[in-house]
Amino acid sequence: MRPYNKAYCPFVWRGWYDFGCGSFGDMGCYSFAGVFKILGLTPPTAVEACSGESYEETFPQASIVHLDFPAHERRPEVRMTWYEGGLHPPRPAGITEEDGRQFRHRQEGVMYVGDKGILLAGFNGQNPRVYPPSPKYVVPPRQEIRPLVRSEAGAQPAQAAPPRNAPIDAWIAACKQGPAALTNFEIQAPVTEAFLLGCLAQRLPGEKLRWDTNQMKVTNNEKANGFVDPPYRALP
């Protein structure tokens, strides 16, 4: 129990250990869910974070978090790195100086580094760029298509239909016994587990934590295990 304080609301509550998971747990869990599906990521085997400061009650203002995922089927190991608080990864070789200026000024973004090139996009995947550039991967311009409707004046374009909400459509389909939505608990459990481990690493910067998902236990740091399943306060 703690008394209310204006420092908790309306938005910064997420930065307090007692109430939220910082920007990493807030934004990472949904922004990288698609990566888990595409690459078939399972919970990580190790996590590590670094930051310029460490606090008893709040997440750091800026940090870097590394998550190491094991190899799966034909895919090798994967390392995912999160930068926050104004920190950015170094500009990779092969990106022109002009593109580099855009790279430095992106407030939020996602970068995928592969064996054959690099993908760079906004945080939600907007304005994707491929390096080295290739006409094979140029995004075609969007075209608005309106169906024709018959009227006394002949065929006329119909009014544009309101945009569909894909996540809501998937949820409704699941309620009607259709395929499970991508937000299903079984599908999102590894995502949640991974990002909560990242939040745990932020509380112990500089410590590389090795994780056993079957035991739900950090195998090399008992202090970290104290945060995995902390005791709840007694009900009044």
Backbone hydrogen bonds, N-H to C=O, Kabsch-Sander energy under -0.5 kcal/mol:
donor,donor_aa,acceptor,acceptor_aa,energy
8,Y,5,N,-2.2
9,C,6,K,-0.6
13,W,8,Y,-0.7
14,R,11,F,-1.4
15,G,12,V,-1.6
16,W,13,W,-1.6
17,Y,57,E,-2.7
19,F,16,W,-1.3
20,G,16,W,-2.7
22,G,14,R,-3.2
25,G,21,C,-2.1
26,D,22,G,-1.7
27,M,23,S,-2.8
28,G,23,S,-0.7
28,G,24,F,-1.9
29,C,25,G,-0.5
31,S,27,M,-2.0
32,F,28,G,-2.0
36,F,32,F,-1.5
37,K,33,A,-1.5
38,I,34,G,-2.7
39,L,35,V,-2.6
40,G,36,F,-1.0
41,L,36,F,-1.5
45,T,68,D,-2.7
46,A,68,D,-1.2
47,V,209,L,-2.2
48,E,66,H,-2.1
50,C,64,I,-2.2
52,G,62,A,-0.7
55,Y,58,T,-0.6
59,F,15,G,-2.5
63,S,84,E,-0.7
64,I,50,C,-2.4
65,V,82,W,-2.3
66,H,48,E,-3.6
67,L,80,M,-2.8
68,D,46,A,-2.7
69,F,67,L,-0.6
69,F,78,V,-3.3
72,H,75,R,-2.0
75,R,72,H,-2.8
78,V,69,F,-1.7
80,M,67,L,-2.7
82,W,65,V,-2.7
84,E,63,S,-1.8
87,L,84,E,-0.6
95,I,92,P,-1.2
96,T,94,G,-0.6
100,G,96,T,-2.6
101,R,97,E,-1.8
102,Q,98,E,-1.3
103,F,99,D,-2.4
104,R,100,G,-2.6
105,H,101,R,-1.7
106,R,102,Q,-0.7
106,R,103,F,-0.7
110,V,121,A,-2.4
112,Y,119,L,-2.6
113,V,111,M,-0.5
114,G,112,Y,-0.6
114,G,117,G,-2.8
118,I,131,Y,-3.1
119,L,112,Y,-2.4
120,L,129,R,-2.5
121,A,110,V,-2.3
122,G,126,Q,-3.1
123,F,108,E,-0.6
125,G,122,G,-2.4
129,R,120,L,-2.6
131,Y,118,I,-2.6
137,Y,134,S,-1.7
138,V,135,P,-1.1
145,I,143,Q,-0.6
146,R,144,E,-0.5
149,V,156,Q,-2.6
151,S,154,G,-0.8
154,G,151,S,-1.8
156,Q,149,V,-2.4
158,A,147,P,-2.8
166,A,164,R,-0.9
169,D,165,N,-2.5
170,A,166,A,-2.5
171,W,167,P,-2.0
172,I,168,I,-2.6
173,A,169,D,-2.4
174,A,170,A,-2.0
175,C,171,W,-2.1
176,K,172,I,-1.4
177,Q,174,A,-1.6
178,G,173,A,-2.5
184,N,181,A,-2.0
188,Q,184,N,-2.6
189,A,185,F,-1.7
192,T,188,Q,-2.7
193,E,189,A,-2.7
194,A,190,P,-2.2
195,F,191,V,-2.2
196,L,192,T,-2.3
197,L,193,E,-1.8
198,G,194,A,-1.7
199,C,195,F,-2.0
200,L,196,L,-2.1
201,A,197,L,-2.3
202,Q,198,G,-1.7
203,R,199,C,-0.9
203,R,200,L,-0.8
204,L,200,L,-0.7
204,L,201,A,-0.9
206,G,49,A,-3.3
207,E,204,L,-1.7
208,K,206,G,-0.5
209,L,47,V,-2.8
209,L,207,E,-0.8
210,R,208,K,-0.5
211,W,45,T,-2.7
212,D,217,K,-2.6
213,T,211,W,-0.7
216,M,212,D,-1.2
217,K,212,D,-1.8
219,T,210,R,-2.4
219,T,217,K,-0.5
220,N,210,R,-0.5
225,N,221,N,-1.4
226,G,222,E,-1.0
226,G,223,K,-0.6
227,F,224,A,-1.8
228,V,224,A,-0.6
228,V,225,N,-0.7
229,D,225,N,-0.9
